[in-house]
């Protein structure tokens, strides 16, 4: 007679851990392979920020302090202390550089390793809170999200920041009563991106929401935010000591447009692909309503559980404590990811209003999109068993439509990365005639340019930035500098002030015509992608453009000869 074998709890635990290990290894392997393939030549992608990160990493690898490979036009040194970004990503990048890796290889190793850890940890976290199948679907969702994948293909800090968030989520879900764990993760986040203040705030609120007396909650909140505050203050003190230039405050008075821009970029996660605007808008509305309905059902379940009993319940995310909606592991994960997402949205709105040149585009929104992936899959996973068959079919259809569309956009980004190159890694820029001229004729002369990142990436040289706002004072200063430290003035047509200057300052922004009108510049070389000037010897003196910047018409421009 065959007798069915009933496994013991210990055996079931081992099987469960075995499943989680397999899931983690599979997710890590797929992610690492995807990122490694997507960052092959002509990658990794080189955004302007990457010049600062990679330059500071090389400086650290040489044993110096974190210095970026460019400075202001009036600076005696062509490098400057890192200040526009925190040092975390550069510190991590410096490790493979110290080991002898090339800059490109160092970036690929770091981004592939960080991405593998993030996806594996997140998948295991969701699997432990719900079921392994939902952990696997979370990995699929993350790898189908264009903003998240694209960030891993470039020299940017978002991938490392996402890993900090994954570690923080794990600590929040697993040991909510131990605030130091997620407080340290938030501190790491703030050392990777200034946006990490959102993670610090989320950690504090999470500590406050844990059950217990009011004094205990307050103490947990204080412990959760303390590491982040200390880390931020230590870095700020170092930056002040080195004289680093921090991002200047420039208030954005267009509150409504800032909020609309952020909400639009956030909602783009619901339908990130190109195509019919009507179809995209329709899917955004349907998915938005579905997600809101699911969250509403969880909230109703929690409210009902509070009324019925003070004991924890398995209904929805229910818990009896009136200050928490985090009784079950799935409930804790859903609440933590939604809390962090809200904190990030609030922090981005505040950043835009304080620093009006903050751009709210997909890469900046990558943490919000990542947290949305985690929250939605967890939400569906914890409600799936209670859904009727027709509702399951609708949810599955919506999820499939989103995954297919998002994966299509992600695959387009990957193909672009490995064929054309992203941003400054673009093959056309690598073949720039202006760069070829500078390689041949630049010599050791100082370079003043509107695009220091191009000079660093293509020539691996330091440079000084031209002023983006041109007025009488900057004209005088620039004239004095060029006379005291003669060099090449290089303007690339692709670099316009709209990417760097607040909207109300654009009328005063530098242009080639204004520079030629204000200074006695002589054209040394002119190409389709840029122009090279030098200051004419014996030209007008420093007062040539002191009283006003003349609105002269320039013969210099794309296509001009």
C-alpha positions as CSV (number, residue, x, y, z in Angstrom):
1,X,0.0,0.0,0.0
2,X,1.3,3.4,-1.0
3,X,1.3,5.9,1.9
4,X,1.4,9.6,1.1
5,X,4.4,11.2,2.7
6,X,3.5,14.3,4.8
7,X,6.5,16.6,5.1
8,X,7.4,18.0,8.5
9,X,7.5,21.7,9.1
10,X,11.3,21.5,9.0
11,X,11.2,19.9,5.6
12,X,8.6,22.4,4.3
13,X,10.9,25.2,5.6
14,X,13.9,23.8,3.8
15,X,11.9,23.5,0.6
16,X,10.7,27.0,0.9
17,X,14.2,28.3,1.4
18,X,15.4,26.2,-1.5
19,X,12.7,27.8,-3.7
20,X,13.7,31.3,-2.5
21,X,17.4,30.6,-3.2
22,X,16.6,29.4,-6.7
23,X,14.4,32.4,-7.3
24,X,17.1,34.8,-6.1
25,X,19.8,33.2,-8.3
26,X,17.6,33.2,-11.3
27,X,16.6,36.8,-10.9
28,X,20.2,37.9,-10.2
29,X,21.6,35.9,-13.2
30,X,19.0,37.3,-15.7
31,X,19.4,40.9,-14.5
32,X,23.2,40.8,-14.5
33,X,23.2,39.3,-18.0
34,X,20.7,41.9,-19.3
35,X,22.7,44.8,-17.9
36,X,26.0,43.5,-19.0
37,X,24.7,43.0,-22.5
38,X,23.0,46.4,-22.6
39,X,26.2,48.2,-21.5
40,X,28.5,46.8,-24.2
41,X,30.1,49.1,-26.7
42,X,29.1,51.8,-27.5
43,X,27.8,51.8,-23.9
44,X,27.6,52.3,-21.1
45,X,25.4,55.4,-21.7
46,X,27.1,58.6,-20.7
47,X,24.7,61.2,-19.3
48,X,26.2,64.6,-18.3
49,X,25.9,63.7,-14.6
50,X,28.1,60.7,-15.3
51,X,31.1,62.9,-15.9
52,X,30.9,64.1,-12.3
53,X,30.3,60.6,-10.8
54,X,33.1,58.9,-12.9
55,X,35.5,61.8,-12.6
56,X,35.1,61.8,-8.8
57,X,35.5,58.0,-8.8
58,X,38.8,58.3,-10.7
59,X,40.0,61.0,-8.3
60,X,39.2,58.7,-5.3
61,X,40.9,55.7,-7.0
62,X,44.1,57.8,-7.4
63,X,44.0,58.5,-3.6
64,X,42.7,62.0,-3.7
65,X,39.5,63.5,-2.6
66,X,36.3,63.4,-4.7
67,X,36.9,66.0,-7.4
68,X,34.9,66.4,-10.6
69,X,36.8,67.0,-13.9
70,X,35.5,70.5,-14.6
71,X,35.2,73.8,-12.8
72,X,33.9,77.3,-13.3
73,X,35.5,79.5,-15.9
74,X,37.1,81.8,-13.3
75,X,38.7,78.9,-11.3
76,X,42.4,78.6,-11.3
77,X,42.0,74.8,-11.1
78,X,40.3,72.9,-13.9
79,X,38.8,70.4,-11.4
80,X,36.5,71.2,-8.5
81,X,35.3,69.4,-5.3
82,X,32.3,67.1,-5.6
83,X,29.2,68.9,-4.3
84,X,26.4,68.7,-6.8
85,X,25.9,65.0,-5.9
86,X,26.6,63.0,-2.8
87,X,29.7,60.7,-2.8
88,X,28.2,57.2,-2.5
89,X,28.0,56.2,-6.1
90,X,31.5,57.5,-6.8
91,X,32.9,55.6,-3.8
92,X,31.4,52.4,-5.1
93,X,32.7,53.1,-8.6
94,X,36.2,53.7,-7.3
95,X,36.6,50.1,-6.0
96,X,36.9,48.4,-9.4
97,X,39.0,51.4,-10.7
98,X,41.4,50.8,-7.8
99,X,41.6,47.1,-8.9
100,X,42.7,48.2,-12.3
101,X,39.5,48.1,-14.3
102,X,38.9,50.6,-17.1
103,X,36.2,53.2,-16.4
104,X,33.8,51.5,-18.8
105,X,34.4,48.1,-17.2
106,X,34.0,49.5,-13.7
107,X,30.7,51.0,-14.6
108,X,29.4,47.8,-16.2
109,X,30.5,45.7,-13.2
110,X,28.9,48.0,-10.7
111,X,25.6,48.5,-12.5
112,X,25.3,44.7,-13.3
113,X,26.1,43.7,-9.7
114,X,23.8,46.4,-8.2
115,X,21.0,45.5,-10.5
116,X,21.3,41.8,-9.8
117,X,21.2,42.4,-6.0
118,X,18.2,44.8,-6.3
119,X,16.0,42.5,-8.4
120,X,16.9,39.4,-6.5
121,X,16.3,40.9,-3.1
122,X,13.0,42.5,-4.1
123,X,11.8,39.3,-5.7
124,X,12.6,37.3,-2.5
125,X,11.0,40.0,-0.4
126,X,7.7,39.8,-2.3
127,X,7.9,36.0,-2.5
128,X,8.2,35.8,1.3
129,X,5.3,38.2,1.8
130,X,3.0,36.5,-0.7
131,X,4.2,33.5,-2.8
132,X,7.2,32.7,-5.0
133,X,5.2,33.2,-8.2
134,X,4.5,36.8,-7.2
135,X,8.2,37.3,-6.4
136,X,9.0,36.1,-10.0
137,X,6.4,38.4,-11.4
138,X,7.9,41.3,-9.5
139,X,11.2,40.7,-11.1
140,X,9.5,40.6,-14.5
141,X,7.7,43.9,-13.8
142,X,11.0,45.6,-12.7
143,X,12.9,44.3,-15.8
144,X,10.0,45.5,-18.0
145,X,10.0,49.1,-16.5
146,X,11.8,51.3,-19.0
147,X,12.9,53.9,-16.4
148,X,14.5,51.3,-14.2
149,X,16.3,49.4,-16.9
150,X,17.4,52.5,-18.7
151,X,19.0,53.8,-15.5
152,X,21.1,50.6,-15.3
153,X,22.5,51.2,-18.8
154,X,24.0,54.6,-17.8
155,X,26.6,56.1,-15.5
156,X,24.1,57.3,-13.0
157,X,23.4,56.7,-9.3
158,X,19.8,55.5,-9.6
159,X,20.6,51.8,-9.6
160,X,22.6,52.0,-6.4
161,X,19.8,54.1,-4.9
162,X,17.3,51.5,-5.8
163,X,19.4,48.9,-4.0
164,X,19.3,51.1,-0.9
165,X,15.5,51.2,-1.1
166,X,15.3,47.4,-1.5
167,X,17.4,47.0,1.6
168,X,15.3,49.5,3.4
169,X,12.1,47.8,2.4
170,X,13.4,44.5,3.6
171,X,14.3,46.0,7.0
172,X,10.9,47.8,7.3
173,X,8.9,44.6,6.5
174,X,11.0,42.1,8.5
175,X,11.8,44.1,11.6
176,X,9.6,47.2,11.9
177,X,10.4,47.3,15.6
178,X,14.1,47.7,14.9
179,X,14.3,51.2,13.4
180,X,18.1,51.2,13.2
181,X,18.1,48.8,10.3
182,X,15.9,50.8,8.0
183,X,17.4,54.0,9.3
184,X,20.9,52.9,8.2
185,X,19.5,52.0,4.8
186,X,18.0,55.5,4.5
187,X,21.3,57.0,5.5
188,X,23.0,55.0,2.7
189,X,20.3,56.3,0.3
190,X,21.0,59.9,1.2
191,X,24.7,59.4,0.6
192,X,23.9,58.2,-2.9
193,X,21.3,60.8,-3.9
194,X,20.1,63.9,-2.3
195,X,16.6,62.6,-3.0
196,X,17.4,60.1,-0.2
197,X,15.8,62.6,2.2
198,X,12.5,61.0,1.1
199,X,13.8,57.6,2.3
200,X,14.8,59.2,5.6
201,X,11.4,60.7,6.0
202,X,9.7,57.4,5.1
203,X,11.9,55.6,7.7
204,X,10.8,58.1,10.4
205,X,7.1,57.8,9.6
206,X,7.4,54.0,9.5
207,X,9.0,54.0,13.0
208,X,6.2,56.2,14.2
209,X,3.5,53.9,12.8
210,X,4.7,50.8,14.6
211,X,2.5,49.6,17.5
212,X,3.3,50.7,21.0
213,X,3.0,53.6,23.4
214,X,3.4,57.1,22.0
215,X,6.8,57.5,23.6
216,X,8.0,54.3,22.1
217,X,6.8,55.3,18.7
218,X,8.5,58.7,19.0
219,X,11.8,57.0,20.0
220,X,11.6,54.6,17.1
221,X,11.0,57.5,14.7
222,X,14.0,59.4,16.1
223,X,16.3,56.3,15.8
224,X,15.1,55.8,12.2
225,X,15.9,59.3,11.0
226,X,19.0,59.9,13.1
227,X,21.5,58.0,10.8
228,X,20.2,59.9,7.7
229,X,20.5,63.3,9.4
230,X,24.0,62.6,10.6
231,X,25.1,61.3,7.2
232,X,23.7,64.3,5.4
233,X,25.2,66.8,7.9
234,X,28.6,65.1,7.8
235,X,28.7,65.2,4.0
236,X,27.4,68.8,3.9
237,X,30.1,69.8,6.4
238,X,32.8,68.2,4.2
239,X,31.4,69.9,1.1
240,X,31.5,73.3,2.9
241,X,35.1,72.6,4.1
242,X,36.2,71.8,0.5
243,X,34.4,74.8,-0.9
244,X,32.3,72.6,-3.2
245,X,29.6,74.3,-5.2
246,X,26.1,73.1,-4.2
247,X,23.0,73.4,-6.3
248,X,21.9,77.1,-6.1
249,X,18.4,77.7,-4.8
250,X,16.1,79.3,-7.4
251,X,12.4,79.2,-6.5
252,X,9.9,77.9,-9.0
253,X,6.8,80.0,-8.7
254,X,4.8,77.8,-11.1
255,X,3.5,75.4,-8.4
256,X,0.7,74.1,-10.6
257,X,2.9,73.3,-13.5
258,X,5.5,71.6,-11.3
259,X,2.8,69.3,-9.7
260,X,1.3,68.5,-13.2
261,X,4.7,67.7,-14.5
262,X,5.5,65.3,-11.7
263,X,2.1,63.6,-11.7
264,X,2.3,63.2,-15.5
265,X,5.8,61.7,-15.3
266,X,4.6,59.4,-12.5
267,X,1.5,58.3,-14.4
268,X,3.6,57.6,-17.4
269,X,4.6,54.4,-15.6
270,X,1.0,53.1,-16.3
271,X,1.5,53.4,-20.1
272,X,5.1,54.2,-21.0
273,X,5.1,53.2,-24.6
274,X,4.6,55.3,-27.8
275,X,1.5,54.9,-29.8
276,X,-2.1,56.2,-29.9
277,X,-2.6,59.0,-27.3
278,X,-6.2,57.8,-26.9
279,X,-5.2,54.2,-26.2
280,X,-2.5,55.3,-23.8
281,X,-4.8,57.6,-21.9
282,X,-7.5,55.0,-21.8
283,X,-5.1,52.4,-20.4
284,X,-3.8,54.9,-17.8
285,X,-7.4,55.5,-16.6
286,X,-8.3,51.9,-16.5
287,X,-5.1,50.8,-14.6
288,X,-5.4,53.8,-12.3
289,X,-9.0,52.9,-11.4
290,X,-8.1,49.3,-10.9
291,X,-5.1,50.1,-8.6
292,X,-7.2,52.6,-6.7
293,X,-10.0,50.0,-6.3
294,X,-7.6,47.4,-5.0
295,X,-6.1,49.8,-2.5
296,X,-9.6,50.8,-1.4
297,X,-10.5,47.2,-0.8
298,X,-7.5,46.7,1.4
299,X,-8.3,49.9,3.3
300,X,-11.9,48.7,3.8
301,X,-10.6,45.3,5.0
302,X,-8.3,47.0,7.5
303,X,-11.1,49.3,8.8
304,X,-13.5,46.4,9.2
305,X,-10.8,44.4,11.1
306,X,-10.3,47.3,13.5
307,X,-14.0,47.5,14.3
308,X,-14.4,43.7,14.8
309,X,-11.4,43.0,16.9
310,X,-8.1,44.3,18.3
311,X,-6.4,41.0,17.2
312,X,-4.4,40.7,14.0
313,X,-6.4,39.4,11.1
314,X,-5.4,37.7,7.8
315,X,-8.1,39.6,5.9
316,X,-6.5,42.0,3.4
317,X,-3.6,43.8,5.1
318,X,-5.5,43.8,8.3
319,X,-4.1,44.3,11.7
320,X,-5.9,45.2,14.9
321,X,-3.6,48.0,16.0
322,X,-5.3,51.3,15.0
323,X,-1.9,52.9,14.1
324,X,-0.8,50.3,11.6
325,X,-2.1,48.5,8.6
326,X,0.8,46.2,8.5
327,X,-0.4,43.0,10.3
328,X,0.6,40.5,7.5
329,X,3.9,40.4,5.6
330,X,2.1,41.4,2.4
331,X,0.4,44.2,4.2
332,X,3.7,45.5,5.7
333,X,5.3,45.4,2.2
334,X,2.4,47.1,0.6
335,X,2.2,49.8,3.2
336,X,6.0,50.4,3.2
337,X,6.3,50.7,-0.6
338,X,3.3,53.0,-0.8
339,X,4.7,55.2,2.0
340,X,8.1,55.5,0.4
341,X,6.5,56.2,-3.0
342,X,4.5,59.1,-1.5
343,X,7.6,60.4,0.3
344,X,9.5,60.5,-3.0
345,X,6.7,62.2,-4.9
346,X,6.5,64.9,-2.1
347,X,10.3,65.3,-2.1
348,X,10.5,65.7,-5.9
349,X,7.8,68.4,-5.8
350,X,9.7,70.2,-3.1
351,X,12.9,69.9,-5.1
352,X,11.3,71.3,-8.2
353,X,9.9,74.3,-6.2
354,X,13.2,75.0,-4.5
355,X,15.5,74.3,-7.4
356,X,13.5,75.2,-10.5
357,X,15.9,73.6,-12.9
358,X,15.1,70.1,-11.5
359,X,13.8,68.0,-14.4
360,X,11.0,65.6,-13.7
361,X,11.7,62.9,-16.3
362,X,11.8,59.1,-16.3
363,X,15.3,58.6,-14.8
364,X,14.5,60.9,-11.9
365,X,11.2,59.0,-11.4
366,X,12.8,55.6,-11.5
367,X,12.5,55.1,-7.6
368,X,8.8,55.9,-7.8
369,X,8.3,53.5,-10.7
370,X,10.3,50.8,-8.9
371,X,8.1,51.2,-5.7
372,X,5.0,51.2,-7.8
373,X,6.0,47.8,-9.3
374,X,6.5,46.4,-5.8
375,X,3.3,47.8,-4.5
376,X,1.0,46.7,-7.4
377,X,2.4,43.2,-7.6
378,X,2.1,42.8,-3.8
379,X,-1.5,44.2,-3.9
380,X,-2.6,41.8,-6.6
381,X,-0.8,38.9,-4.8
382,X,-2.4,39.4,-1.5
383,X,-5.9,39.7,-3.0
384,X,-5.7,37.1,-5.8
385,X,-7.2,34.2,-3.9
386,X,-10.3,36.3,-3.0
387,X,-11.0,37.5,-6.5
388,X,-13.7,36.0,-8.7
389,X,-12.6,34.2,-11.9
390,X,-13.8,37.0,-14.2
391,X,-12.0,39.6,-12.2
392,X,-8.8,37.6,-12.3
393,X,-9.1,37.4,-16.0
394,X,-9.5,41.2,-16.3
395,X,-6.5,41.8,-13.9
396,X,-4.4,39.3,-15.8
397,X,-5.3,41.0,-19.1
398,X,-4.4,44.5,-17.8
399,X,-1.1,43.2,-16.3
400,X,-0.2,41.5,-19.6
401,X,-1.0,44.6,-21.7
402,X,1.2,46.7,-19.4
403,X,4.0,44.2,-19.4
404,X,4.0,43.8,-23.1
405,X,4.0,47.5,-23.8
406,X,6.6,48.3,-21.2
407,X,8.8,45.5,-22.3
408,X,8.6,46.8,-25.9
409,X,9.8,50.3,-24.7
410,X,12.6,48.6,-22.6
411,X,13.8,46.5,-25.6
412,X,13.9,49.7,-27.7
413,X,16.1,51.4,-25.1
414,X,18.3,48.3,-25.0
415,X,18.7,48.2,-28.8
416,X,19.5,51.9,-28.9
417,X,22.1,51.4,-26.2
418,X,24.0,48.6,-28.0
419,X,23.7,50.0,-31.6
420,X,23.7,53.8,-31.5
421,X,24.7,54.6,-27.9
422,X,23.0,56.7,-25.3
423,X,23.6,60.4,-24.9
424,X,27.3,61.2,-24.9
425,X,28.1,57.6,-25.8
426,X,26.4,58.1,-29.1
427,X,28.5,56.9,-32.1
428,X,27.9,60.2,-33.9
429,X,29.4,62.1,-30.9
430,X,32.3,59.8,-30.7
431,X,33.0,60.8,-34.4
432,X,32.5,64.5,-33.7
433,X,34.6,66.6,-36.1
434,X,35.0,69.2,-33.3
435,X,36.5,66.6,-31.1
436,X,38.8,65.4,-33.8
437,X,40.0,68.9,-34.3
438,X,40.6,69.3,-30.5
439,X,42.5,66.0,-30.3
440,X,44.8,67.2,-33.0
441,X,45.1,70.9,-32.2
442,X,44.0,71.3,-28.6
443,X,47.3,70.4,-27.1
444,X,47.6,71.4,-23.5
445,X,45.6,74.6,-23.8
446,X,42.8,75.2,-21.3
447,X,39.4,74.6,-22.7
448,X,36.3,76.7,-21.8
449,X,33.1,75.1,-23.0
450,X,29.3,74.9,-22.6
451,X,29.6,71.1,-22.4
452,X,32.4,69.9,-20.0
453,X,30.9,66.4,-19.9
454,X,31.6,66.0,-23.7
455,X,35.2,67.1,-23.2
456,X,35.7,64.6,-20.3
457,X,34.0,61.7,-22.0
458,X,35.6,62.1,-25.5
459,X,39.0,63.6,-24.7
460,X,39.3,62.5,-21.1
461,X,40.4,66.0,-20.2
462,X,39.4,68.6,-17.6
463,X,37.7,71.8,-18.7
464,X,36.1,74.9,-17.4
465,X,32.5,75.7,-18.0
466,X,31.3,78.8,-19.7
467,X,28.7,81.0,-17.9
468,X,25.2,80.0,-18.8
469,X,23.8,83.5,-17.8
470,X,25.6,86.3,-19.7
471,X,25.5,89.8,-18.2
472,X,27.9,92.7,-17.8
473,X,29.6,91.2,-14.8
474,X,30.1,87.8,-16.4
475,X,31.4,89.4,-19.6
476,X,34.0,91.4,-17.7
477,X,35.1,88.3,-15.7
478,X,35.3,86.0,-18.7
479,X,37.3,88.6,-20.6
480,X,39.8,88.9,-17.7
481,X,40.1,85.1,-17.4
482,X,40.7,84.6,-21.1
483,X,43.4,87.2,-21.1
484,X,45.1,85.9,-18.0
485,X,44.7,82.2,-19.0
486,X,44.3,82.0,-22.8
487,X,42.7,78.9,-24.1
488,X,40.1,77.5,-26.5
489,X,36.5,78.5,-26.2
490,X,34.4,75.6,-27.5
491,X,30.6,75.8,-28.0
492,X,28.7,72.7,-29.0
493,X,25.4,73.3,-30.8
494,X,23.6,70.6,-28.9
495,X,24.1,72.2,-25.5
496,X,21.4,74.8,-24.9
497,X,20.6,76.8,-21.8
498,X,17.1,75.4,-21.5
499,X,18.6,72.3,-19.9
500,X,20.5,74.2,-17.3
501,X,18.9,77.5,-16.6
502,X,15.6,78.4,-14.9
503,X,12.9,79.5,-17.3
504,X,12.9,83.2,-16.1
505,X,16.6,83.4,-16.7
506,X,16.5,82.2,-20.3
507,X,16.3,85.7,-21.8
508,X,19.8,86.3,-20.3
509,X,21.2,82.9,-21.2
510,X,24.5,82.6,-23.2
511,X,24.4,81.9,-26.9
512,X,27.1,82.0,-29.5
513,X,25.8,85.2,-30.9
514,X,25.9,86.9,-27.5
515,X,29.4,85.7,-26.8
516,X,30.7,87.0,-30.2
517,X,29.0,90.3,-29.6
518,X,30.4,90.7,-26.1
519,X,34.0,89.4,-26.6
520,X,36.6,89.8,-29.3
521,X,36.5,86.2,-30.3
522,X,38.2,84.8,-33.4
523,X,36.9,81.6,-35.0
524,X,39.6,78.9,-35.1
525,X,37.5,76.1,-36.4
526,X,33.8,75.7,-37.3
527,X,32.0,72.4,-37.8
528,X,28.4,71.1,-38.0
529,X,28.4,70.2,-34.3
530,X,30.4,73.1,-32.8
531,X,32.7,76.0,-33.1
532,X,36.1,76.8,-31.6
533,X,37.2,80.4,-30.8
534,X,40.2,82.0,-29.2
535,X,40.4,85.6,-27.8
536,X,41.7,87.9,-30.6
537,X,45.1,89.4,-29.6
538,X,45.0,93.1,-29.2
539,X,41.2,93.1,-29.4
540,X,38.8,95.2,-27.5
541,X,39.6,95.6,-23.8
542,X,37.6,94.2,-20.9
543,X,35.0,96.9,-21.2
544,X,34.0,95.8,-24.7
545,X,30.8,94.2,-23.4
546,X,30.8,95.5,-19.9
547,X,27.8,97.9,-20.2
548,X,25.5,95.6,-22.1
549,X,25.6,92.4,-24.0
550,X,24.9,93.5,-27.5
551,X,22.2,91.5,-29.4
552,X,24.4,91.1,-32.5
553,X,23.7,88.7,-35.2
554,X,26.3,86.0,-35.5
555,X,27.4,84.2,-38.6
556,X,28.2,81.2,-36.4
557,X,25.6,78.5,-36.2
558,X,24.8,74.9,-37.2
559,X,25.5,74.5,-40.9
560,X,27.1,78.0,-41.3
561,X,30.4,78.2,-43.2
